[in-house]
Amino acid sequence: ALGPGGLSRERAGYEVRDVHPSHYGRMCPIETPEGPNIGLIGSLASYGRINSFGFVETPYRKVVDGLVSDQIDYLTATDEDRYIIAQANSPLTEEGEFVDDAVLVRQRGGEAELRPASEVDYMDVSPRQMVSVATALIPFLEHDDANRALMGSNMQRQAVPLIRNDAPLVGTGMEFRAAVDAGDVTVAKKAGVVKEVSADSVEIAEDEGTYTTYRLQKFRRSNQGTCTNQRPLVANGQRVEVGTPLADGPCTDEGEMALGTNLLVAFMPWQGHNYEDAIILSQRVVQDDLLTSIHIEEHEVDARDTKLGPEEITRDIPNVSDEALADLDERGIIRIGAEVGNGDILVGKVTPKGETELTPEERLLRAIFGEKAREVRDTSLKVPHGESGTVIGVRVFDSADGDELSPGVNQLVRVYVAQKRKISDGDKLAGRHGNKGVISKILPVEDMPFLEDGTPVDIVLNPLGVPGRMNVGQVLETHLGWIASRGWKVPDGVKEEWAERLRSIGADEAPVNSNIATPVFDGAREDEISGLLASTLPNRDGNRMVGHDGKAMLLDGRTGEQFPEPISVGYMYLLKLHHLVDDKIHARSTGPYSMITQQPLGGKAQFGGQRFGEMEVWALEAYGAAYALQELLTIKSDDILGRVKVYEAIVKGENVPEPGIPESFKVLVKEMQSLCLNVEVLSSDGSTVEMRDAEDDVFRAAEELGIDLSRREPSSVEEV
């Protein structure tokens, strides 16, 4: 285990991280993080539980004299070693006896072999016993390479709740349990009749004569900044039993887990735009809000006691136009419903300024006219760079009203800003099989490849993403998704084994848009899929668009000509992941600089610049771009004199001056001098170059341009 007294990440070797036979039914062999923690952090398997001694147990069905009973025993890994255990899908008769004389079992150490049925002690309770809940939500898991299944189970956690929830056409049968047990779905605790339904509550008149009101969460912010919203599912007068879903949460549809949406997918290259896992999306997906999500940001500001006096939250801010204050109320806090953008004031706040030494004349005037108002500066909370949205909530905490705040804090204000984000190029999408990609292009509907009946596909994926990754589950899901969307009816004349299997469970026909479950390790087989593809319900013209091989002839939306080869087409379930381009895009002109090196800071959070590293320098050297390179290493970075002079030249429309000496070079020289090494800088003719610390020209130019060099440089041209 990790932690105090246990292993550290650095010391843990392969043996500790590897899958062990004792994990079976206790820890999931698939769901574990990628990266330094791989194999050290695991998930509990679907049926596992922890006993009173802290050991993980897993359930087995007791087998007595070759007869499988309904008695369930929970065994720890050490108990299990003593028994011979059969797998869950060993065929049984109706009485519970093994059909085959020799049964595939596993013994101590996880070795599998054939043994007589009479020797079997226990049997697995379910094929999904060995995997965790997240992994059990992957259809056709048995056809996916473990590395990709690992990514698939981990990426489901990064799915963003969409405004239109859509349960998967192809599931595994775990979706309802997972959603209800997660607690996002509100379920009836007692049976009764629905008395009243509104957007934020459901009232039930229970059979016992009591009334219960279930409050629903509306547009709350999750820790990921996504939107948690519950919608009622029941109507007035409807009868509900114990466990009936009353309201959907985020990512649920009619009480079923719904992390993404079903899209019509074609596996084909398209003009090189889906090279290297890139994805081509149809404009229809954007227009119909199929992948649109709501994101809520929390902005916080506090008013503290300072040495010069208390800060104050107020509408009276110095040097701010009435236009900028238009949406603030009399307290100086933004009104709910206001549309805000980059740099807008959310909460007005002023901080006392340190008073400078007064001149004798000022002191005389003070003495005559009395104490004038103390100087304050504007420290308002503003919308961060590149963000916008609608204010949906404000919370004010005040120590005077008895709210518990940190020492020295008088007031705390939180503002919640919501933003509706449509899918855009640069966003990351993923399926449930570890098949992830970034949207490279959103095409007009009329340019998308279309089926022979005129139906355009929603998304185009690269077929080269399948063979190397060995996650064939996505292809089978696509075929079964097409079958589910079209519905099917197996003709009575078909007497093959797959048809009989479907008839025995009453699945020989289904209407359009049926939700199908294909349980993990016990799912649909190849002959069933191929047979159902040939039995799908025809369209209104009496044609089947997709053949029994799962392929269709597509036409090019731009030319109307047919593509030369048949193409795999079907419905795949796709998730929109938390890595959104709006959160990552970043640009800077001037901004804050590091105190010592005087180079721009790095990263979006610091409003930093792009790092031009060692290797990038080599690239420009190899290319021979000498002036571009000199500019990057001096005036665009830490030549303090040069960058102000260049700014001045640009503002005045003059030629850009020669670069000077970078500050980092001066820092290096000073460090050498601190080691008692006398370093002199010589020019090409051998004369000493003077490196003055204070440059009068800089301060003169800076003053003219209104740049205050006593603090960090302004973070935008507008401030200048």
N, C-alpha and C positions, 0 to 999 in steps of 0.2 A: 504493500500500500504506500501511497505518497504521504507526505506530511511528517510531523515531528516523530522521530524514532523509526521512521520508515525509509523508503528509497527516495533518492532525489532523481530528477529527470536525467541528469547527466550520467548517473551511475547505473541506471536501469539498462540492462542489455536486451538482446533479442529474446532470450529465453523467458524473461519476465513478461514481455509484451505479447508474446505469441499466444495463439489460441490453444487451449488445453482441453483434453477430453472432459475434465470436470466442469467446464463451462456449459456443457450441454443442458439446456433447460433452465440454466441459472443466470448466465451472463450472455448477452448477444454477441456472437462472433463477428458481426458485421458493423454494428453501430459503435463507432469510437472516433475520436477526433483525428483529423489529419494533422501532421506536424509533430512537435516535440512530445506531445502527450499521447501519441498513438499507442493503444494497447494498455495504457496505464489508467485511463478513465473509460469506464464501460457503462452499459445500460442493463437494467434488470430485464430478463426475458419475460415474455408475455404472461406465463403462468407461475413465474417464480415468486417465492415469498421468503421473508426472513423470520427464522424461528426465535424462540426466547433466548437462545444462547448466542444469537448474532450470526448463525450460519444460514446460507441460502439453501432453500429446499425447492424441489420441483415435484409435481404430482405424477403418479403412475397408476394405471388400472391393474388391479390384482388379477393374476391368472392362476386358477386352481385346476390341476389335472387337464391342461389344454383348453379349459373353458374360461373365457374372459368375463369377469364379473363387473358389476358397477361400483365395486368398492374402490375408493381413491385413497392411496397412501402417499404421503409426502416424504421424500427421501433426501438426505444430504448426500454429498459426493462420496463420503466414506461408506455410508450405508449401501449406496448404489453398487459399489464395487463387488459386493457379495452375490449379486443377482444376475440372472440372464434376462435381458430386456428386448422385447420385439418392437418394431417400429409401428407408428400409428396407422400407416396405410396398408398393413398386412390384411389381406382379404379375410373376412369372417362370414360364417353362415348366420342365418337369422337367430339361431340359438346362442351364438357367441363363440362357436368353435372355429379354429383356424381351418381355412379351406385346404391349404397345402400341408402335406406331411412334414416337409422340411421348411422351417421359417428362418428368414434372415434376422439375426439377433446381434446385439453387441454385448461384449463381456468386459471384464476388467481391462482398463487401459484403452477402452474405446475401440477394440478390434472387432470387426464385423465378420460373421461366418454363418453358415447354414446349420441349424440344429433341429432335432425332432420337436414337434409341437408340445409334447408332454413335458419337456425339460424347461419350458419358458416359465419364468416367475412373474414378470410384470410386462405391461405394454404401455407405450407412450399414449398420452391422452389426446394429442392433436399434432398434426404435422407442423403447425406454427409454434410449437412449444419451445423450439430452440432459439427463436428470434425475438427481438424487442418489438414493442408496439409500432414504432416508426418504421422499422424494417418490414413488419407484417402489413403495412399499407402499400407496399410496392407490388403491383400485379406482375406475374411472370418473373418473380424474383429468381426462380430456379433456372432461368435462361440468361441471367446476368452475371458477368464476372464480378467477383467479390469486391474488387477495388472500386468499381463503378457503383455497386449497390451501396457501399459505404458512403460515397458522395451523395447518392440519391436519398438515403435516410437522413443524412445531416442537412441537406439543403431544404428539406421540408420545413425545418425550423426557421429558415430565413424567408419563408413565403410571406408576402404582404397581404393583409386582408383587403379584398376588392369590394367595390360598392355593389357589384352584382355577383352574388355567390352562386356557384354552379357546381353541383355534386358531380364527381367523375362518372362518365358513362361506363368505364371499366374500373371497377374497384376490387377489393379483396374480401368484402364482407365485414371488415373491421371498422369501417368508417363511422357507423352509428355509435358503437361502443366507445370508440376513441373520443368522439365529440362529446358524448354525454358524460363520460367519466372524467373528462378534462374540466368539467364544470362551466363551460361557456354556454351550454344550452340550459335554459331554465325548465325544469320538469315539475310536474304536479306531485306534491308530497302525499296528497290524499285524493280519493275519487270524488267527483262532484260535477256540477254544471257551471259553465262560464257565465258569470253575472254581468261583468262589464269589462270592456277592453278599450284601452287608449294607447297612445304611442309609447307611454312610459310606465304603464302598469297593467296587470291582469288580475281581476278579482274573481275568485271561485267560491260559489256556494256549495259547501261540502255536504256529503250525504249525512254526516253526523249533526247537521244543523249549524255548523260554525262557518265563518267566512274567513278566507285568507287572501291577502293582497300581495302579489308578487311584484316588487319594484324592478323595472328594467333599467339597465345602464344606457345612457344616451351620450354618444360622442365624447367618451372619456379618452384621455391620452394614455397609451401603453408605455412601458419603459423603452420600447423601440421607436417611439414617436409615431406609431401608427394609431388608427382610430378604433376604439372598442365601442361597438354600438349593438344594441339588441333590438330585434323586431318581433312583434307578436305574431304567432302562427295560428291562433285559435280565433273563433268568431263567437259573438253573443249567442247564448243558448246551446252551445256545443257541449256534448258530454265528454268528460275526460276521466281517464283511469289513472292509477298510480303509475308514475314514470312516463306519462304522455308529455312530449315536448310542448311547452307553452310559448317559448320564444327562442328564436335563432340568435346565436351570438355572432361575433366576427368569425369568418371562415367556416360557417356551417350553413347547410341548405336543408330545410325540413328535418333538422336534427342530425343530418349526416355531415361528416367532415368534408369541407369544400375549400381547399386551399388555393385553387386556381380556376381554370376554365377550359372547356373542351373546344379545340380548334381543328379545322379541317387542314390536314398537313399533306404535303407532297414531298417525297424524297427525290430531289433532282438538283443538279447545279444550275445556277441562273446568272449568266454574265460575269461569273467570278465574284459576285457580291456575297456569296455564302461560303467563301474560302475560309478555312481554319475555324470552323464552328460558328461563323457569323450567321445571322438569321435574317430572312426577308419576311416582312410582315405586310399584311394588307391594310389599306386605309380604313376598311370596314371595322376592323378591331378597335381603331381609335374612335371612329364616329359613334359606334354603338356602345362605347364605354365598357368593353369586355375586360379590359385590363387597366381600369382606372381605379385609383385608390385615394383615400384621404389621409393626409399626414398632419399631425398637430405638434407644433413646437412650443416649448415652455420657455419664457423669458423672465428673468428674475432680477430685481434691484432692491437694495436695502438702504435705508437712511441711518447713518451711524453718528455717534458723538465723535468729533475730531478735536485735536488740541486747540484749534482756532474757533471752536463752537460746533453746534449740531448741524448736520446736513438737513435739508428740508425738501419734502416732496411738494411741488407747487406748480401752478400754471404760469407764474411770473418768472420767466427765464430771460436773462439779458441777451440782447442782440439776436433775437429770433423773431421772424416775421409772423404776423397774425395768421397767415396761410398755413404755416407749419403747426400752429396751435389749434387750428380749426376743429380737429376731432378730439381734443382733450376736454374733459369736464372741468368743473370749478376746482377740483382737487388736483388737477394736473395729470389725471390718468385717462388713457384712451377709452373711448366709448365702445361698447360691444356692438359689433356689426360694421365697424370701420374697415375699409380696404386699406391695407398698409403695404408699403414697398420699401426698397432699399434705403436705409438712412432716415426713415420717418421716426418721429419721437413717439415712444409708447408710454413712457412715464417721465414727466418733467421733474428734474432734481437739480438743486443748486448746492454747492459746497463753499464754505467761507474761504476766501483767499488770504494768504499771509500778507500782512501789511508791510510795505517797505518803509524805511526810515523817512520821516517827514522832513521837508525843508523848513527853515525858520519862518518863511512867508506862509506856508501851509499851516504851520502850528498856530501862527497869529490868527489866520482866518478861522481855524477850528475854534480857537478861544472866543472869537467874536460871535460866530454864527452857530456855535454848538456842534455836537457830535453828528457827523453826517452818516448816512447808511454805510455799513461796512461793505467792502468789496466781496462779490461772490462770483464763482465761475460755473459754467454750465456743465454738469456731469450727468445729463439725462440718459435714460435707457433708450437706445435706438435699435431699429431693426438691423440685424447684422448684414454684412455685404452679401448680395446675391439672393436674399430671401424676400418673400412676399406672402400675402395671404389675407384672410379675414379674421378679425379678432372675435373669438367665440366665448371668451371667459376671462374674468378678472377676479383675483382674490387678494384682499388687503388684510394684512395682519398688523396689529398695533399693540406695542407693549403697554400703552396707557389703558387699553381695553382688557388687559389681563392675558393676552396671547403670550405663550412662552417663546421668546426669541433668544438668540445668542447674546452674551454680554456685550453691551455697547451698541446694540442695534435697537433703534426706536420703532422703525416701521419696515415692513417687508411687503413688496407688491409682486405678484406673479401674473403675467399676462399670457394667455393661450391663443396662438395664431394657427388657424387651420388653412390647409392648402389642398386643392384638388389637383392631383397629378395624373394626366393622361400618359399612356405609354409613349415613349419617344425613342429615337435612335440613340444608342448608347446604353439603354437599360438592359439588365441581364435577365434572361428567361431560362428556365430549366424544366426538364421533365422529371419523372420519379425514378429514372434509371441512371442518374448521374450524367445525363446528356444536357450540358449547359452551354449557353452561347450568348453573344451580345448582338442586339439588333443593329444591323448595318444600314438598312434602308427600309423606309416605309413606302410601299408602292401604291399608286392609285388602283382602285378595284379593277378598272378596265385593263390594266397592264398585267394583272396576275394571271398565271396559267389557269385554264378553266376546263371542267369536264365537258363531255360531248353534249350534255343537256343545258350547258351554259352556266353551271354553278362554279364560281371562282373559288380557288383554295384560299385559306386564311394565312397560311404560313408555308414557307419553302425552306426545308432543311437539307443540308449536304449529306448525300448518301455515304461519303467517305468517313463520316463520324461514327458509323456502325461497325465495320469489320475489325478495325484496329482496336477499338475499345471493348469489343466482345460483349456489348450489352444488347443482345438481340431481343430482349424483352420489349424494347420500345417498338420494334417492328410488329411483334405479335399484338401488342396493345393497340397499335394503329389499325391492324386488320379487325380485331375484335371490336374496336371503337366504331368502325364503319358498320359492322354487323348490327351493333346495338343501336346506332342512329337510324338505320333503315328498317329495323324490325325483321323477323324471319318467320317462315312456315316450312317445316320439313314435309315434303310430299309423302303421302301414305305409302306409295310404292317403294320408298327407300327402306330396305331391310338391313342395311349394313350395321356393323357393331356400334359405330358412333351414334347413329340415329336411335338405336334401341336404348343406348345409355341415356340419351336426352329424354326419350319418351318415359323412361322409368322414373325420372324426377320431375316430369311434367314441364320440360323446357323445350318441347318440340315446336312451339310457336310463341312469338312475342310481338307486341305492337311497336310502332316507331318510337325512338328515343327511350328505350328500356334501359334501366341501369343494371349492369351485369356484375356479378362477383366471381372472381377467379381466385380462390384462396391460395395462399403461399404453399408451395410444394404439393399442391393437390388441385391444380388449376386445369384450364381448358387444354386439350391436346391438339396436336397438329391436324389429325384427321377430322376432329370436330370443327376446328376453325375453317379448314378448307371446305368441308361439307356445308357449313352454315353460309359461307361466302356465296356458294352456288344456290342457296335457298333463301337469300334475302328478298324482301318484298320489292317488286319492280316499281319504278317511278310511274307518273301518270301516263307516260307514253308506252308503258309496258316494257321498258328496257331496264337492264341492270348495268349501271355505270362501271362497276368494278367486277372483274371476273373472279373465277374460283381461285386464281393464283394471287388475289389481292392487288392486282395491277389494273390500271386504266389508261386509255389513250387520252392524253391531255393536249389542249391546243394553246398556242402562244397568244396571250392577250394583246400583244402589240401588233402582230401580223395576221392573226387568225389562222395561221398554218398549224398543222399537227406536228407535235414533237415526234422524232423518228422511232423512239422506243417506248414500250409501255412503262408506266411509272407507278410506284407504290403510293396509294392514296388512302387516307383513312382519318379517323379522329384520334388525336392524342391529347392527354391532359397536361397542360403547361402552367407552371407557376411563375409569378412575377416575384423576383427576389429583391432583398433589401438593398442591393447595390445599385442605387439609382444615379443616373448621370447628373441630375440636378444637384445632388449632394456633393458631387465630386468635381464638377467643372469650376475652374478658378482662373482669374486673370488679374494682373497687377501692373500699374504704371509706376507710381512712387508709393512708398509705404514705410513701415518701420525697419530700422537697421539695428544690427547687433552692437552692443555698447563697445566691445573691445575691438573686434575686427572691422567694424563699420560696414560689414557686408549685409545684404538684405537677409531677413529671417527666412525660414523655410516652412512650407506647409500652409494649407488653406486656413487653419485656425488662427495662425499669426498674420494672415494676409501677406504671406511671404512670396518670394520669387522662385523661379525654377533653378534647380541646382545644375550648374554646368561643370560636370566632374572631370576627373583626370582623363578618362577615356574619350569624353567628348572633345577635350582639348587636343588629344592625339588626332581625332578625326579631322578637325579643322587644320591642324598642322599638315597632315597628309594631303589635304585638299589644296593647301597653299593659300587659304583665306586669311592672310596676315592681318589686314585692317579689322575685319570682323572679329578676329580672335583678340586683338589688342583692345578693342572696344568692350568686349565681354569681360576681360580681366581688369579693366580700369574703370571707365566712366559708368558702365552698367552695374558695377559692383562696388568697390571700396576706394575709389579715388575721390576723396571728399571735395577737394577743390574743383576737380574736373567735372563732377556731376552737377554741381551748382552752376558752374560756368556754362555747361552744355544746356541746362535748363534755361538759363538767361538767354543764350544764343537762340534757342528755339522760340522762346517767347518774343524776342525782338526781331526774329527773322534773319539773323546773321549766320555766318559760316560757323560750323562746329569747331572749337579750338582743339589744339593738340592735347592728348591725355597727359596726366601728371603721374606721380608716384602713388601706387596703391597703399592704403593704410596698413594692410596685412604685412607688406614689406617693411614698413616702419616698425611694426610690432616685432617682427623677426629681428631687426637690427637692435631694438631695445633689449630683447631677450638675450641676444649675444653679448651686449654690453653688460647686462646684469651678471653674466658669467665671467666678467673681467676680460673679455676679448674686445680689443679696440677694432671696431668695424668702421671702415670709411667707404663711402660710395664715390666712385670716380666716373667721370664722363669719358667719352671716347677719346678725347684729347689729353686725358690724364689729370684734368683739374678736379678738385673736390666738389661734389654736389651738396649744396646746403639743403637740409630737410627741416624747415621750420615747422614747429608744432601748430602755432596759431597763424592762420592766414587772414590778413586784413581784408584782402579782396573778397574772400568768401563771405565774411560778415557784412561787407558793404553790399555785395550782390544779393545776399540772402535778405537783408533788410529791405532792399528795393522790391524784391519779389514777394515779400511778406512771408518768408519761410522762417519759422522760429527754430533756431538750432539749439536752443537751451533744452528742448525736450525731443522726443522722437519725431521724425518727420511725419507730416500729415499722411493719412492713408489713402487719400484720393485727390484728384486734380480739383474737384469741386471745392474741397476744403481750402485749397490754396487760393 
